[in-house]
Amino acid sequence: MMNATKLKLGLSALFASLLLAGCDLRITNLTPETVNENPSGHYDISVLIEPSGSKVVEDSIRAYIVIDGQIFPMSPSPTTPNVFKYEYRLPPNRREARYYFQVDYQLEKNQVTTERQEITDVQQMRLTDRYALSLDVERAPAGSRVGLVGRGFSRNDRVIVGGEEAETVFHSSNSLEFFVPSLPHSRNYNVQLVDADGTINVGSLRIDAGTIRVSPDQVSFTTGDRTTLVFTIPTEAPPGGLYIDVLTDIPESIVMPEVIIPGGSRSVNVSVEASRPGRGSLFVQKPGYDEVRIPVTVTGR
C-alpha cells in the first residue's frame, strides 16, 4: 500500500509543471505519480505542451516519451489542443516506471527556421492496489448509509467526513458503507478513507437536512400523569445508537429521560412525566436535522 505522503505527492503531481532548460515551451505532465492498478496493465501517459513565445512554429511540435530505454512517438489528442498521449503497457511484475519527455520543434525568426529540442526531468509512475473510486451518492441526510466502492479495503479502514469519524461497516475488499455523521446540514464535506498506512481522499458529500418526527406533536397532561413520546428517524440508527438532544423552557414542569434511538432501530418510545403546572415547549435538536418544537401544557389537579 502507498503511504499518505506518497499518495499526496501523486495527487499534487497531476498538474505539476516540469523544469526545462529553455523557455520557448511550457511542458506540463498530466499523468498522476500514483495510478490505480488495472487488470490489462495498460496506462495512459499524457503531457500538455504550450508554446510560451510567438517564435514557435506550432505545427512543428513533435512529442516523444523515453521509457525503458526506448523512445516512442506520442499522439496528439483528437479532442484537446496541445495534449499528447502515449499508451504504455507496464511489464508483468512491475509496480512502477520512470520516463521523461522529449519535444522537437522549430523556431522562426527573421524568416530563418531553426530546429530545437527540449528534454524534461525524469518522471515516475507508481501503481497502487488500494483506492476509493467513488461514493454511491453525492448527497444524503445525517444518519443515512452511504456506500463506498474501490479496491484494497480492510476491516481496519475508517471513514472520516468533515473531520469527524463515521460509523464504518466493512463488506468486502471492494465495498464499504458508512453512516453519515450528525454535522450541520446544507453543507459539503470532504470524505476520506483512513488506515494505518495513510489517507485517501474520496470526494465530497453534501449533507441535507434530516427529519425527526415526534408523536404526538403536542402534549397536554396533568401533574403526576405520564405520557409516551415516540421519536422516529427516516433511516436506521448507526450501530452505536443515535442520541437526540431534547431541551425545554419549562424544566420544573416535566421530567423525561435521555432520548437514544438504539442502533439498527428507527424509533424509540420515551415516557414523560408531568411534575408542576406550566406551559412551554420541548425543543428536539440534533446536528444534521431540522429542529422540532413540541408545545407542552401541564395543568394542576
C-alpha positions in Angstrom: 0.0 0.0 0.0 1.1 3.6 -0.6 1.6 5.7 2.4 -0.1 9.0 2.9 2.9 11.1 1.9 3.4 9.2 -1.4 -0.3 9.4 -2.2 -0.4 13.2 -1.6 2.6 13.6 -3.8 0.9 11.6 -6.5 -2.2 13.8 -6.4 -0.2 17.1 -6.3 1.9 15.9 -9.3 -1.2 15.7 -11.5 -0.6 19.2 -12.9 3.0 19.9 -11.9 5.0 21.8 -14.4 8.2 20.2 -15.5 11.5 22.1 -15.3 13.0 22.8 -18.7 16.3 24.2 -19.9 14.7 26.6 -22.3 11.7 29.0 -22.2 10.1 28.5 -25.6 7.7 25.9 -24.4 5.8 25.2 -21.2 5.5 21.4 -20.7 3.2 20.0 -18.0 2.9 16.4 -17.1 -0.8 15.4 -16.9 0.0 11.9 -15.6 -0.5 11.3 -11.8 2.5 9.9 -10.0 0.3 7.3 -8.4 -2.2 5.5 -10.6 -4.8 2.8 -9.9 -3.8 -0.7 -11.0 -5.9 -2.2 -13.7 -6.2 -5.8 -15.0 -5.0 -5.1 -18.5 -1.7 -3.4 -17.5 -2.2 -0.5 -19.9 -1.8 3.0 -18.7 -2.2 6.4 -20.4 0.7 8.9 -20.1 -0.2 12.4 -21.3 1.6 15.7 -21.5 0.5 19.3 -22.2 2.9 21.3 -24.5 2.2 25.0 -24.8 4.3 27.5 -26.8 5.3 30.3 -24.5 6.6 32.6 -27.3 5.5 33.7 -30.7 8.6 32.3 -32.4 7.5 28.6 -32.0 6.1 27.1 -35.2 3.1 25.2 -33.6 2.7 22.7 -36.4 6.3 21.7 -35.9 5.9 20.3 -32.4 6.6 16.6 -32.0 6.4 14.9 -28.7 8.2 11.7 -27.6 8.4 9.6 -24.5 11.6 7.9 -23.4 10.8 4.9 -21.2 12.5 1.6 -20.5 15.5 2.8 -22.6 13.4 3.3 -25.7 11.9 6.3 -27.4 8.3 6.3 -28.7 6.3 9.0 -30.5 3.3 10.4 -28.7 0.0 11.0 -30.5 -1.8 14.4 -30.4 -5.1 14.2 -28.6 -8.1 14.4 -31.1 -10.1 16.4 -28.6 -7.8 18.6 -26.5 -5.4 21.0 -28.1 -1.7 20.8 -27.2 -2.1 17.5 -25.4 -0.1 14.4 -26.5 -0.7 10.9 -25.3 1.1 7.5 -25.2 -0.5 4.2 -24.1 2.1 2.3 -22.1 2.0 -1.4 -21.2 3.7 -2.0 -17.9 5.8 -5.2 -18.0 4.4 -8.0 -15.7 5.5 -7.9 -12.1 6.5 -4.2 -12.3 4.9 -1.7 -10.0 6.5 1.5 -11.3 8.0 3.1 -14.3 10.4 6.0 -14.9 10.3 8.2 -18.0 10.9 11.6 -19.5 9.6 13.6 -22.4 11.5 14.8 -25.5 10.0 17.6 -27.6 11.3 18.5 -31.0 10.1 21.8 -32.6 11.1 24.7 -34.8 11.7 28.4 -34.1 11.2 31.0 -36.8 12.9 34.4 -36.5 13.6 36.9 -39.3 12.3 34.2 -41.8 15.0 31.8 -40.6 13.9 28.5 -39.2 15.9 26.6 -36.6 15.5 23.2 -35.1 15.2 23.0 -31.3 14.8 20.2 -28.7 13.7 20.2 -25.1 14.1 17.3 -22.6 12.3 17.2 -19.3 13.3 15.9 -15.9 12.7 12.2 -15.2 9.2 11.4 -14.1 7.9 8.5 -12.1 4.6 6.5 -12.2 3.7 4.0 -9.4 0.8 1.6 -9.2 -1.4 1.3 -6.1 -3.8 -1.6 -5.4 -5.7 0.3 -2.8 -8.0 3.1 -3.9 -11.5 4.5 -3.5 -13.3 5.1 -6.7 -16.5 6.9 -5.6 -19.3 7.4 -3.2 -22.6 5.8 -4.4 -24.4 9.2 -3.8 -23.4 12.8 -3.8 -25.7 13.9 -1.0 -27.6 12.4 1.9 -29.2 13.3 5.2 -27.4 12.7 8.5 -27.8 9.1 9.8 -28.2 7.5 6.3 -26.0 4.8 4.9 -23.6 5.7 2.0 -21.7 3.1 0.0 -18.0 3.4 -1.0 -16.6 1.4 -3.9 -13.0 0.8 -4.5 -10.2 -1.8 -4.0 -8.0 -3.0 -1.2 -10.4 -2.2 1.7 -9.9 -3.9 5.1 -11.7 -4.1 8.4 -9.3 -1.5 9.8 -10.5 1.2 7.5 -12.2 4.3 8.9 -14.2 6.8 7.0 -13.8 10.5 8.0 -16.5 13.0 7.0 -15.6 16.7 7.5 -13.0 15.7 10.1 -15.4 13.6 12.1 -15.2 9.8 12.2 -18.2 8.0 10.8 -19.5 4.6 11.8 -18.0 2.3 9.1 -19.2 -1.1 8.0 -16.8 -3.4 6.1 -18.4 -5.6 3.5 -15.6 -6.8 1.3 -12.2 -5.6 -0.1 -14.2 -3.7 -2.7 -17.1 -2.4 -0.7 -17.6 -0.3 2.5 -20.5 1.5 4.0 -20.6 4.4 6.5 -23.3 6.3 8.4 -23.4 10.0 7.6 -22.5 11.7 10.9 -24.6 14.4 12.6 -23.0 17.5 11.2 -24.6 20.8 10.3 -26.7 20.3 7.2 -26.8 22.1 3.8 -23.0 22.0 3.6 -20.5 20.0 1.6 -17.9 17.9 3.5 -14.7 16.1 2.4 -14.8 12.3 2.7 -11.6 10.5 3.4 -10.6 6.8 3.8 -8.0 6.3 6.6 -6.0 3.3 7.9 -2.6 2.9 9.4 -0.9 3.4 6.1 -2.3 6.7 5.2 -5.3 8.7 3.9 -7.2 8.6 0.6 -9.4 11.5 -0.5 -12.6 10.0 -1.7 -14.7 13.0 -2.7 -17.3 15.4 -1.4 -20.7 14.7 0.3 -23.4 17.2 0.8 -25.4 16.6 4.0 -29.0 17.5 3.6 -31.4 18.2 6.4 -32.8 15.1 8.1 -36.2 14.9 9.8 -37.0 13.7 13.3 -40.7 13.0 13.7 -42.2 13.2 17.2 -45.6 11.8 18.0 -47.8 13.2 19.4 -46.8 16.6 18.0 -48.2 18.4 21.1 -48.8 17.3 24.8 -51.4 18.3 27.4 -51.5 16.4 30.6 -52.0 16.8 34.4 -49.4 16.9 37.2 -48.5 13.3 38.2 -49.5 11.8 34.9 -47.3 10.2 32.3 -47.4 10.2 28.5 -45.3 8.5 25.8 -43.5 10.3 23.1 -42.3 8.4 20.0 -39.2 9.7 18.3 -38.7 8.4 14.7 -35.9 9.0 12.1 -36.1 8.1 8.4 -33.2 5.6 8.4 -31.8 3.0 10.9 -29.6 4.5 13.7 -25.9 3.7 13.5 -24.5 0.7 15.5 -23.7 2.9 18.5 -27.2 4.4 18.6 -28.3 8.0 17.9 -28.5 10.4 20.8 -31.1 13.2 20.4 -30.9 16.3 22.5 -34.2 17.5 23.9 -34.4 20.8 25.7 -37.3 22.6 27.4 -38.2 26.1 28.6 -40.2 24.7 31.5 -37.8 22.3 33.2 -39.7 22.4 36.5 -42.9 21.1 34.8 -41.7 18.0 33.0 -39.3 15.1 33.7 -38.0 12.9 30.9 -35.0 10.6 30.4 -32.3 10.8 27.7 -33.5 10.1 24.1 -31.4 7.5 22.4 -32.6 5.5 19.3 -30.8 2.1 19.5 -28.5 1.0 16.8 -30.4 -0.6 13.9 -33.8 0.9 15.0 -35.7 3.8 13.6 -37.7 4.8 16.6 -37.8 4.8 20.4 -40.6 5.3 23.0 -39.8 7.7 25.8 -42.0 8.2 28.9 -42.5 11.8 30.0 -43.9 12.8 33.5 -45.7 16.0 34.4 -44.4 17.4 37.7 -45.7 21.0 38.1 -48.2 23.2 36.2 -46.7 25.2 33.3 -46.9 26.0 29.6 -43.9 25.8 27.2 -42.3 23.6 24.7 -39.9 20.7 24.1 -37.1 21.5 21.5 -35.8 18.5 19.7 -32.3 19.2 18.4 -29.6 17.2 16.5 -26.9 18.5 14.2 -27.9 17.5 10.6 -31.6 17.5 11.4 -34.2 20.3 11.4 -35.3 21.4 14.9 -38.7 20.2 16.1 -40.8 22.1 18.6 -43.4 20.3 20.7 -45.9 22.5 22.6 -46.5 21.3 26.2 -49.1 22.2 28.7 -49.2 20.9 32.3 -52.2 21.6 34.4 -52.8 21.1 38.1 -55.2 18.7 39.7 
